[in-house]
Structure formats: structure tokens, C-alpha cells
């Protein structure tokens, strides 16, 4: 299934995607089905739900009926998934409480990100928002301390994975507790390798974290507006809308939680240079859900971009990975950079990617034995992808979406003018000071310029 088939291709698949997104955008209460679907449409919806952790949400939608329009097998699968995640949430709650308590005792500032906050405070039932792991943002200077604390609590690196942090990477290696089977990722930033500077948003998330009672203990969770901006960054600039459709439900439930705050969400998105991601999500919600554009409305989004973004969100995970290989070839980067990027994608899979190719559990100690199977599959896609005209056309469309999202990264100064991100401001300030020092030919000026740059940091 390609984005072309899901956006402008087979009418049956376009209709199936639209029904799925209608269900995801129906917060705070599930939207009843309005008409019967074909067997092929239900098969696609069921597979997409399994791929992207949507089964509990489909369980809630099925409860809204009409029951005779839903396949019995899907109802049973969705109910089983809902029960599983209800029980799993008890374990995750306990882990959040214990980790939050230990971090507070150690004097480490932190906030639980994304799924943990969404399940705890945004969704009407935590089980409707399945979590793969717990993401925790901590102060950069204390990230290693937080990782050490988790080690003391019994969390260990995943089998076969290095415990050594990658230089410059925004998160430390994931740790897994063999007893509870809870995986935790410590973040020292929100993203890496982007032109966008995520530091101001990370600082806002930490500074605005709110205490919530989790299993009778106070735990710090993300404030709604900052959480919304993090979702925009994650889905938009960081993932280019290929992160799966669950984020659409996240945004819909977040808007439904505080409908009077929707205008503020837009203002904060503008403040952090995420106005276009906000506009695109608003357009998706306006198309598929009960939430209309906020007063004043965001910038107009071309229909073709809304079509392409929703189709990207609905793609299977493996299809997303395959097209990234082709996208690397199509980017306007130096050849050496392209080849290095492709080499990383083609030869350095995560445990999750191998698990998808082999059917093994990602946390199994034997999952890496499936690497040869994954490598053969990857080599085939690498050899055929660049010669596939349809796939290269889709990769070009992906890059056009990326370019559109990146055009308004600069935050506003409050008077309608765009200003560069803080890091770029600091670099420009230092450059200006150094230029003044150079043209003055005064030794004292050079020292003053150096001091000015240090002060700017």
C-alpha cells in the first residue's frame, strides 16, 4: 500500500483510511459508524490497527456501535487488546511512581513525555493509549546521573545493545527491567540532527511540568500546551508525518481535553516555530473530526499536503522504512552524505526492525539472530527502490512536505516578524561581536568578544 493508493488511488482504500481517521478524530467520544464497509476495507483497518497500536481505540469505537456494522473477529481482537493494556497500565503506573520518586530524591529535574502523560491525563481511559516505553526528559547535565539511577533500580540495556551513549544523540540507550518488562528511555533533548533547535521547548517542558497523583505519589507530567508542541515537533519536523496515526488521536484528545485552550495551542506553536505543523494537524482534525479551526485559523494548508500527510500517517511501518532509503537518494545533499545515511539505514537496524522482519519479540535475547533475514530483505529494497518510478515520485512528495513544514521554523517575535531560533541568535550575536573585534584590530576587543560569547551561552 502506497501513499498514492491511500490518497488519490483506489476509492475503497481512500474510504477505509477516511473511516479510520474519522474514528481517531472523534474525541472525546467515539464516532458511530455511518455505513457498512467491505471485507477488504475492514482487513486494511484491522491490519493498520495492529501495526500502530490502535486496537484499544477501535474497542471504544465498537462500543459506540452499531454492532452489526463491525466484524465479530475485530471486535474480539480489539477487546482483548484493551484488556491487555488495562493490566499493563498498572505495571507502568508503578514504574512511573518509583522512577519519579527516585529522580526527585536525587534532585534531578524531569518530566514524563508523550504517551505517559497522554495516558495519565488526556485519554478518558489509560488503556486507550498503549505505551511501548516510558520517555523521560531530564536536564542535560543530569542525564548520565538519571541513567545510573535506573541502573540501581534494576534496569539494564537491551540484550545485544551497547550501554554507551551516542555522542550528540538526543536520548541515551534504552534500559529494560527484566522483571516488569518496562522499557525506559532517558532524553537529554527532544531531537538531534535537525536545523530546528529543540532546546527552548525542552526547557519549557521541564519548567512547566505539573504534579499529578500516580498511584498515590506525585509524578511530574507535561503541561498541555508544551505537550502539544512536543507532539508537533515529533510528528512534523522530526518524523515528517510518517510516525503512525496514533498521534492523530493524541492531538484530537488533547484538543478535546481543553477546547477553550485551542487558540492558545496555536499561539504556543507559533512561539516555538511549529506553526505549520499546527496548521496541518488542524486541517486533519477539521476534515475528520468535530474540532473546527480555531478563531483566526492557522495558515491555509494545500489539500494535496493534507492528503499526503494522512496517507503517510497510515502507511505500514515497513513501508515507511523502505521509502526512507529512496528518500535519501533524492535529497539534495552531497553524495557522501547520502551514501552514509543509506548505509546506516541499510546495515544498522534496531531490534524492533529485525523483530518486524522475523516475527520475534524485540526484547528477546535471540532477536539479533534474525539480522541476516533482515539484511536480505533490506538489500532487495535497496536494489529495487531507486529504480521504482512510483517510489521515487512518492519520495519527492515526502521531500516537498518536509520543505513546506520547515519554511516557518523561525518563531515569532510577537509582532508578526520571524526571528531565528535561540541557538542561531547566539551564533549570529557571537559572529557580529567577533567581526567587530577583528575590524578594530585591538587586542582588548578580542578578549571582550570572547567574553561576550561566553555570556551569551
C-alpha positions in Angstrom: 0.0 0.0 0.0 1.5 3.4 -1.1 0.6 7.0 -0.2 -0.7 7.3 -3.7 -3.2 4.5 -3.3 -4.2 5.8 0.1 -4.8 9.4 -1.1 -5.8 9.6 -4.7 -5.8 5.9 -5.7 -8.3 3.1 -5.1 -11.6 4.7 -3.8 -12.1 1.7 -1.5 -8.8 2.3 0.3 -9.3 6.1 0.4 -12.7 5.4 2.0 -11.2 3.0 4.5 -8.5 5.5 5.5 -11.1 8.2 5.9 -13.2 6.0 8.2 -10.2 5.2 10.3 -9.3 8.8 10.7 -12.9 9.7 11.5 -12.7 7.2 14.3 -9.4 8.6 15.6 -10.5 12.2 15.5 -13.8 11.6 17.2 -12.6 12.6 20.7 -13.8 12.8 23.4 -16.4 10.2 22.5 -16.2 7.6 19.8 -18.0 8.3 16.5 -20.5 5.6 15.5 -20.0 4.1 12.0 -22.4 5.6 9.5 -22.3 2.9 6.8 -21.1 -0.7 6.1 -17.6 -1.4 4.9 -16.3 -4.0 2.6 -14.3 -7.0 3.7 -11.2 -5.6 2.1 -11.6 -2.3 3.9 -12.1 -4.0 7.3 -9.0 -6.1 6.6 -6.9 -2.9 5.9 -8.3 -1.2 9.0 -7.6 -4.2 11.2 -4.0 -4.6 10.0 -3.3 -0.9 10.4 -4.7 -1.0 13.9 -2.4 -3.9 14.8 0.6 -2.2 13.3 0.0 1.1 15.1 -1.4 0.2 18.5 -4.9 1.3 17.6 -6.9 -1.7 18.7 -7.9 -0.3 22.1 -9.3 2.8 20.4 -11.2 0.6 18.0 -12.6 -1.2 21.0 -14.0 2.1 22.3 -15.3 2.9 18.8 -17.0 -0.5 18.5 -18.8 0.1 21.8 -20.4 3.2 20.1 -21.8 0.8 17.5 -23.8 0.0 15.6 -22.6 -3.5 16.5 -23.9 -5.1 13.3 -21.5 -3.0 11.2 -18.4 -4.3 13.0 -16.8 -7.6 12.2 -17.0 -10.0 15.2 -13.4 -11.0 14.9 -12.1 -7.4 15.0 -14.4 -6.7 18.0 -12.8 -9.7 19.8 -9.3 -8.7 19.0 -9.9 -5.1 20.0 -11.4 -6.1 23.3 -8.5 -8.5 24.1 -6.0 -5.7 23.3 -7.9 -3.3 25.6 -7.9 -5.8 28.5 -4.1 -6.4 27.9 -3.3 -2.7 28.0 -5.5 -2.2 31.0 -3.5 -4.7 33.0 -0.2 -3.3 31.6 -1.1 0.2 32.7 -0.9 -1.0 36.4 2.7 -2.0 35.9 3.6 1.2 34.1 1.9 3.3 36.8 4.1 1.6 39.4 7.2 2.2 37.4 6.4 5.9 36.9 5.8 6.3 40.6 9.1 4.6 41.6 11.2 6.4 38.9 9.6 9.8 39.7 10.3 9.3 43.4 13.9 8.4 42.9 14.6 11.2 40.5 13.0 13.7 42.9 15.1 12.4 45.8 18.2 12.7 43.7 17.4 16.3 42.9 17.1 15.6 39.1 14.6 17.7 37.2 12.4 15.6 34.9 9.1 15.3 33.1 7.4 12.2 31.6 6.8 12.8 27.9 4.2 11.8 25.3 2.5 8.5 26.0 2.9 8.5 29.8 1.4 12.0 30.1 -1.3 11.3 27.5 -2.4 8.1 29.1 -2.4 9.6 32.6 -4.1 12.9 31.9 -5.6 13.2 28.4 -7.3 10.0 27.4 -10.5 9.1 29.3 -9.1 5.6 29.9 -5.3 5.0 30.1 -5.7 1.7 28.3 -6.8 3.5 25.1 -3.3 4.9 24.8 -0.8 1.9 24.7 2.8 2.7 25.5 5.9 1.0 24.1 8.1 2.5 26.7 8.4 5.4 29.2 10.1 8.5 27.8 11.6 10.8 30.4 13.2 14.2 29.7 15.8 15.3 32.2 18.2 18.2 32.4 21.1 17.5 30.0 23.7 17.8 32.7 22.0 15.2 34.8 21.1 12.6 32.1 24.0 10.3 33.0 23.0 10.5 36.6 19.4 9.6 35.7 20.7 6.6 33.7 22.8 5.5 36.6 19.8 5.7 39.0 17.8 3.5 36.7 20.7 1.0 36.7 20.5 1.0 40.5 16.8 0.2 40.2 17.5 -2.9 38.1 17.1 -1.5 34.6 19.5 -3.0 32.1 20.5 -2.4 28.5 18.5 -4.4 26.0 20.3 -7.7 25.1 22.9 -7.1 22.4 22.7 -3.3 22.7 25.6 -1.1 23.9 25.0 0.9 27.1 27.4 3.6 25.9 25.6 6.9 25.0 26.0 8.1 21.4 27.8 11.5 21.2 25.3 14.2 20.3 22.3 12.0 20.3 19.1 13.3 22.0 18.5 10.2 24.0 20.5 7.7 26.0 20.4 3.9 25.2 17.1 2.3 26.3 17.0 0.4 29.5 14.7 -2.5 30.2 13.6 -4.1 33.5 13.7 -7.9 33.2 11.1 -8.3 36.0 8.4 -5.8 35.0 9.4 -5.8 31.2 9.2 -2.0 31.3 11.5 -0.1 28.9 12.7 3.4 29.8 14.4 6.0 27.5 16.1 8.9 29.1 16.1 12.0 26.9 18.5 14.9 27.3 16.9 16.7 24.4 13.9 16.3 22.1 15.6 15.7 18.8 19.0 15.8 17.1 20.3 16.3 13.6 17.6 18.9 12.8 18.1 22.5 11.6 15.5 23.3 14.3 16.8 23.9 17.8 14.6 21.9 20.3 16.4 23.3 23.4 13.8 26.1 24.2 10.9 23.7 24.0 12.8 21.2 26.2 13.3 23.9 28.7 9.6 24.8 28.7 8.6 21.2 29.2 10.8 20.9 32.3 9.9 24.3 33.7 6.2 23.9 33.2 5.9 20.2 34.4 2.9 19.6 36.6 2.5 17.3 39.5 -0.1 14.6 39.1 -1.0 11.8 41.5 0.0 8.4 40.2 -0.6 5.5 42.5 -0.7 7.9 45.5 2.6 9.6 44.6 3.3 12.9 42.9 4.8 12.5 39.5 5.8 15.3 37.0 3.9 15.2 33.7 4.0 17.5 30.7 1.8 20.7 30.7 -0.8 20.5 27.9 0.5 23.3 25.6 4.1 22.2 25.9 3.0 18.6 25.4 1.1 19.7 22.2 4.2 21.4 20.8 6.3 18.3 21.5 3.8 16.2 19.6 4.0 18.7 16.7 7.8 18.5 16.7 7.8 14.7 16.9 5.3 14.2 14.2 6.2 17.1 11.9 9.8 18.2 11.7 11.3 15.1 13.3 9.2 12.4 11.6 7.7 14.2 8.5 4.3 12.6 9.4 5.5 9.0 8.9 5.2 8.2 12.7 1.8 6.4 12.5 -1.8 7.5 13.0 -1.9 7.2 16.8 -0.5 10.8 17.0 -3.7 12.0 15.4 -5.8 10.6 18.2 -3.3 12.1 20.7 -3.8 15.5 19.2 -7.6 15.1 19.0 -8.0 14.0 22.6 -5.6 16.8 23.7 -7.8 19.4 21.9 -11.0 17.8 23.4 -9.5 17.9 26.9 -9.4 21.7 26.8 -11.4 23.1 23.9 -11.1 26.6 25.2 -7.3 26.4 25.0 -7.1 25.6 21.3 -6.3 29.1 20.4 -3.5 29.1 23.0 -2.1 25.9 21.5 -1.8 27.8 18.2 -0.1 30.7 19.9 2.4 28.5 21.7 3.1 26.5 18.5 3.9 29.9 16.8 6.2 30.8 19.7 8.2 27.7 19.2 8.3 27.8 15.4 5.9 25.0 14.8 3.1 26.9 13.2 2.9 24.8 10.0 2.8 21.5 11.8 -0.1 23.0 13.9 -1.8 24.2 10.7 -1.5 20.7 9.2 -2.9 18.9 12.2 -5.7 21.4 12.5 -6.6 20.8 8.9 -6.6 17.0 9.5 -8.9 17.4 12.6 -11.2 19.8 10.7 -11.5 17.3 7.9 -12.1 14.2 10.1 -13.4 15.3 13.5 -15.7 17.7 15.3 -13.0 20.2 16.0 -13.1 23.2 13.7 -10.3 25.7 13.0 -9.5 28.0 16.0 -10.5 31.6 15.8 -8.4 33.4 13.2 -7.4 30.0 11.8 -3.9 28.8 11.0 -2.2 29.3 7.7 -4.0 27.7 4.8 -2.7 24.2 4.0 -2.9 22.9 0.4 -5.3 19.9 0.1 -2.6 17.8 -1.5 -0.4 18.2 1.6 -3.3 17.2 3.9 -3.9 14.1 1.6 -0.2 13.2 1.6 0.3 13.7 5.3 -2.7 11.5 6.2 -1.6 8.8 3.8 1.9 8.9 5.3 0.5 8.5 8.8 -1.4 5.4 7.7 1.5 3.6 6.0 2.7 0.3 7.5 6.0 0.7 9.4 8.0 -1.4 7.0 6.7 0.7 4.0 8.0 3.8 5.8 11.4 2.3 6.3 11.6 1.2 2.7 10.8 4.7 1.3 13.3 6.3 3.5 16.0 4.5 1.6 14.8 6.1 -1.6 14.2 9.5 0.0 17.9 9.5 1.0 18.8 9.2 -2.7 16.5 12.0 -3.7 17.7 14.6 -1.2 19.8 17.5 -2.3 22.7 16.5 -0.1 26.3 15.7 -1.1 26.8 12.2 -2.4 28.9 11.1 0.5 26.2 12.2 3.0 23.6 10.3 1.1 25.6 7.1 1.0 26.4 7.3 4.7 22.7 7.8 5.5 21.7 4.9 3.3 24.4 2.7 4.9 23.1 3.4 8.3 19.5 2.6 7.3 20.6 -0.4 5.3 23.0 -2.1 7.7 22.3 -0.9 11.2 18.7 -2.0 12.2 17.2 -1.6 15.6 15.9 -4.7 17.4 12.3 -3.6 16.5 13.1 -3.6 12.8 14.6 -7.1 13.0 11.6 -8.2 15.0 9.2 -7.0 12.3 11.1 -8.9 9.6 11.4 -12.1 11.6 8.3 -12.2 13.9 10.5 -12.4 17.1 9.9 -10.3 20.2 12.1 -7.1 20.2 13.3 -7.8 23.8 14.2 -11.4 23.1 17.9 -12.2 23.6 17.8 -14.1 20.3 16.3 -11.4 18.2 19.7 -10.4 16.7 20.0 -13.8 15.2 17.4 -12.6 12.7 19.8 -10.0 11.3 20.7 -12.0 8.1 17.0 -12.3 7.3 16.5 -8.5 7.7 19.7 -7.8 5.7 18.5 -9.8 2.7 15.1 -8.0 2.8 16.9 -4.7 3.1 19.2 -5.4 0.2 16.3 -6.2 -2.1 14.6 -3.0 -1.3 17.8 -1.1 -1.7 18.5 -2.6 -5.1 14.9 -2.1 -6.4 13.7 1.0 -4.7 15.8 3.5 -6.6 14.6 2.1 -10.0 11.0 2.2 -9.0 9.4 5.3 -10.6 6.4 5.3 -8.3 8.5 5.1 -5.2 10.8 7.9 -6.3 7.8 10.1 -7.1 6.5 9.4 -3.6 9.9 10.2 -2.1 9.8 13.5 -3.9 6.4 14.2 -2.5 7.7 13.4 1.0 10.5 15.9 0.5 8.1 18.6 -0.7 6.1 18.1 2.6 9.4 18.3 4.6 10.3 21.6 2.8 6.8 23.0 3.4 7.0 22.2 7.2 10.5 23.7 7.5 9.7 27.0 5.9 8.2 28.6 9.1 10.6 27.1 11.7 11.5 30.5 12.9 9.5 31.6 16.0 7.6 34.9 16.0 8.8 37.9 18.0 5.2 38.7 18.9 4.9 41.4 16.3 4.4 39.2 13.3 8.1 39.1 12.4 10.1 35.8 12.3 13.2 35.5 14.3 15.8 32.7 14.2 15.9 30.0 16.9 17.8 30.9 20.1 20.9 28.9 19.0 21.1 30.7 15.7 20.6 34.1 17.5 23.5 33.2 19.8 25.7 32.2 16.8 24.8 35.4 14.9 25.5 37.5 18.1 28.9 35.9 18.5 29.7 36.3 14.9 28.8 40.0 15.0 30.9 40.6 18.1 33.9 38.7 16.6 33.6 40.7 13.4 33.7 44.0 15.4 36.7 42.7 17.2 38.5 41.8 14.0 37.9 45.1 12.3 39.0 47.1 15.3 42.5 45.5 15.4 42.5 45.9 19.1 43.8 43.1 21.3 41.5 44.1 24.1 38.5 43.8 21.8 39.3 40.2 21.1 39.1 39.3 24.7 35.9 41.3 25.1 34.3 39.4 22.2 35.3 36.0 23.7 33.7 37.1 27.0 30.6 38.2 25.2 30.1 34.9 23.6 30.6 33.1 26.8 28.0 35.3 28.4 25.5 34.6 25.7 25.7 30.9 26.4 
